[in-house]
Amino acid sequence: ADALGKRYDELASNSAANRYVAVQREVLATGQRMRAEFAFPLSDGEHVYDVRLEPLRAADGTIIGVTSVALEITELKQVQARLQELNDTLERRIAERTVELERSNRELERFAYVASHDLKAPLRAIDSLSQWLAEDLAGMLPPPAQVHLDKLRGRVKRLELLLDDLLLYSRAGLKRYAPEMVDPAALVAGIVDLLSPPP
């Protein structure tokens, strides 16, 4: 009711209306069609419109006015804003998780390094003791005892290799390694040997 009988410039009481009038004047001045978004504060909240403006021409081509078609896109803009908000939240969470993962990886590497070095010292002591036993009891041990002593030394070596592998595994993501062929039969045989199942 307030708009009846009035020109747009008489209704220009907010920045969106002022900009709308300015775009209309530009269409009149240039003769070019234009498209713009306008957000108008109405009694039930802000409404957003996608407006296409075209010069209205007389039969001789003279511009005599501007025609405009407005499509309300308030809901679309709200959905876009919500999507952007969700996207920002997701990006923030990804950044937080990345920081946590990097911290966790650093802790894992520190743990693997400490575990590898701290556990190797007692292993070396066990290896030395088993070597001394083998030397001191050379020729005196019954064959089954000799087999057990050899197995003990083999397990010590194997555990040393596992600790080295643990350290390498903790750094796996930091370096690029060339692909290697793996012999599954040898891998399974190594696992069975490590488990040392009874006959």
CORCOR-V43191 format. One record per residue. N is the residue number from 1. PSI is psi in degrees with one decimal (999 if undefined). NEAR is the number of other C-alpha atoms within 8 Angstrom. Layout:
BEGIN
n->N psi->PSI near->NEAR
n->N psi->PSI near->NEAR
END
This chain:
BEGIN
n->1 psi->-38.2 near->3
n->2 psi->-25.5 near->3
n->3 psi->-19.1 near->7
n->4 psi->129.0 near->5
n->5 psi->8.8 near->4
n->6 psi->153.9 near->7
n->7 psi->161.6 near->7
n->8 psi->-39.7 near->8
n->9 psi->-20.8 near->8
n->10 psi->-21.1 near->6
n->11 psi->-2.3 near->9
n->12 psi->86.0 near->10
n->13 psi->4.9 near->6
n->14 psi->169.7 near->7
n->15 psi->-36.9 near->7
n->16 psi->-43.9 near->9
n->17 psi->-41.7 near->14
n->18 psi->-41.9 near->11
n->19 psi->-36.4 near->8
n->20 psi->-44.8 near->9
n->21 psi->-40.7 near->11
n->22 psi->-41.0 near->8
n->23 psi->-41.0 near->9
n->24 psi->-45.4 near->10
n->25 psi->-36.2 near->8
n->26 psi->-39.3 near->9
n->27 psi->-42.3 near->15
n->28 psi->-39.9 near->12
n->29 psi->-38.5 near->6
n->30 psi->-22.5 near->6
n->31 psi->10.1 near->10
n->32 psi->142.1 near->8
n->33 psi->150.2 near->9
n->34 psi->160.8 near->9
n->35 psi->136.1 near->8
n->36 psi->160.4 near->7
n->37 psi->140.0 near->8
n->38 psi->136.1 near->11
n->39 psi->114.9 near->9
n->40 psi->127.3 near->10
n->41 psi->116.8 near->7
n->42 psi->177.4 near->7
n->43 psi->-29.3 near->4
n->44 psi->17.9 near->4
n->45 psi->-179.0 near->6
n->46 psi->134.3 near->9
n->47 psi->135.2 near->11
n->48 psi->137.1 near->12
n->49 psi->139.6 near->12
n->50 psi->113.6 near->12
n->51 psi->130.4 near->12
n->52 psi->124.7 near->11
n->53 psi->134.9 near->13
n->54 psi->146.6 near->12
n->55 psi->139.8 near->14
n->56 psi->121.0 near->9
n->57 psi->148.5 near->10
n->58 psi->174.5 near->8
n->59 psi->-31.5 near->5
n->60 psi->4.7 near->5
n->61 psi->-5.1 near->6
n->62 psi->137.5 near->7
n->63 psi->121.7 near->10
n->64 psi->-2.3 near->8
n->65 psi->-169.0 near->8
n->66 psi->131.8 near->11
n->67 psi->147.2 near->8
n->68 psi->143.2 near->8
n->69 psi->125.6 near->7
n->70 psi->133.3 near->8
n->71 psi->122.8 near->7
n->72 psi->127.4 near->8
n->73 psi->25.8 near->10
n->74 psi->-48.9 near->10
n->75 psi->-41.3 near->6
n->76 psi->-44.1 near->7
n->77 psi->-36.5 near->9
n->78 psi->-42.5 near->8
n->79 psi->-43.4 near->8
n->80 psi->-41.2 near->8
n->81 psi->-40.9 near->8
n->82 psi->-42.2 near->8
n->83 psi->-42.3 near->8
n->84 psi->-41.0 near->8
n->85 psi->-44.5 near->8
n->86 psi->-39.7 near->8
n->87 psi->-43.3 near->8
n->88 psi->-41.8 near->8
n->89 psi->-44.0 near->8
n->90 psi->-44.2 near->8
n->91 psi->-38.9 near->8
n->92 psi->-42.0 near->8
n->93 psi->-39.3 near->8
n->94 psi->-43.0 near->8
n->95 psi->-42.1 near->8
n->96 psi->-44.5 near->8
n->97 psi->-35.4 near->8
n->98 psi->-43.0 near->8
n->99 psi->-43.6 near->8
n->100 psi->-43.1 near->8
n->101 psi->-42.0 near->8
n->102 psi->-41.9 near->8
n->103 psi->-43.7 near->8
n->104 psi->-40.9 near->8
n->105 psi->-39.8 near->9
n->106 psi->-41.4 near->8
n->107 psi->-41.1 near->8
n->108 psi->-42.4 near->9
n->109 psi->-41.8 near->11
n->110 psi->-44.3 near->8
n->111 psi->-46.4 near->8
n->112 psi->-39.8 near->11
n->113 psi->-48.0 near->9
n->114 psi->-45.8 near->8
n->115 psi->-43.8 near->9
n->116 psi->-46.3 near->12
n->117 psi->-39.4 near->8
n->118 psi->-33.6 near->8
n->119 psi->-19.0 near->9
n->120 psi->-30.7 near->10
n->121 psi->-52.4 near->8
n->122 psi->-30.1 near->8
n->123 psi->-42.8 near->10
n->124 psi->-37.0 near->9
n->125 psi->-42.5 near->8
n->126 psi->-41.7 near->9
n->127 psi->-43.6 near->10
n->128 psi->-44.4 near->8
n->129 psi->-43.2 near->8
n->130 psi->-33.6 near->11
n->131 psi->-41.3 near->9
n->132 psi->-42.0 near->8
n->133 psi->-44.2 near->8
n->134 psi->-40.3 near->10
n->135 psi->-44.6 near->7
n->136 psi->-33.9 near->6
n->137 psi->18.9 near->8
n->138 psi->126.7 near->7
n->139 psi->-9.1 near->4
n->140 psi->-21.7 near->5
n->141 psi->138.5 near->8
n->142 psi->154.3 near->6
n->143 psi->-44.1 near->6
n->144 psi->-38.2 near->6
n->145 psi->-37.5 near->8
n->146 psi->-39.9 near->10
n->147 psi->-43.3 near->8
n->148 psi->-39.8 near->8
n->149 psi->-41.1 near->10
n->150 psi->-39.8 near->8
n->151 psi->-40.7 near->8
n->152 psi->-47.5 near->9
n->153 psi->-36.7 near->11
n->154 psi->-40.4 near->8
n->155 psi->-36.8 near->9
n->156 psi->-46.1 near->12
n->157 psi->-42.0 near->8
n->158 psi->-41.3 near->9
n->159 psi->-36.1 near->8
n->160 psi->-42.3 near->10
n->161 psi->-40.1 near->8
n->162 psi->-39.1 near->8
n->163 psi->-40.3 near->12
n->164 psi->-41.9 near->9
n->165 psi->-36.6 near->8
n->166 psi->-43.3 near->10
n->167 psi->-43.5 near->12
n->168 psi->-40.2 near->8
n->169 psi->-38.4 near->7
n->170 psi->-21.2 near->11
n->171 psi->8.0 near->9
n->172 psi->-37.6 near->8
n->173 psi->-8.9 near->6
n->174 psi->-19.6 near->5
n->175 psi->156.2 near->6
n->176 psi->126.1 near->6
n->177 psi->145.8 near->4
n->178 psi->142.6 near->4
n->179 psi->145.5 near->4
n->180 psi->152.0 near->4
n->181 psi->140.0 near->4
n->182 psi->134.7 near->5
n->183 psi->104.0 near->6
n->184 psi->-35.8 near->6
n->185 psi->-43.0 near->6
n->186 psi->-36.2 near->7
n->187 psi->-47.2 near->9
n->188 psi->-41.5 near->8
n->189 psi->-39.4 near->8
n->190 psi->-39.3 near->8
n->191 psi->-44.7 near->8
n->192 psi->-41.7 near->9
n->193 psi->-40.2 near->8
n->194 psi->-39.7 near->8
n->195 psi->-27.7 near->6
n->196 psi->59.9 near->6
n->197 psi->150.8 near->6
n->198 psi->159.2 near->3
n->199 psi->999 near->2
END
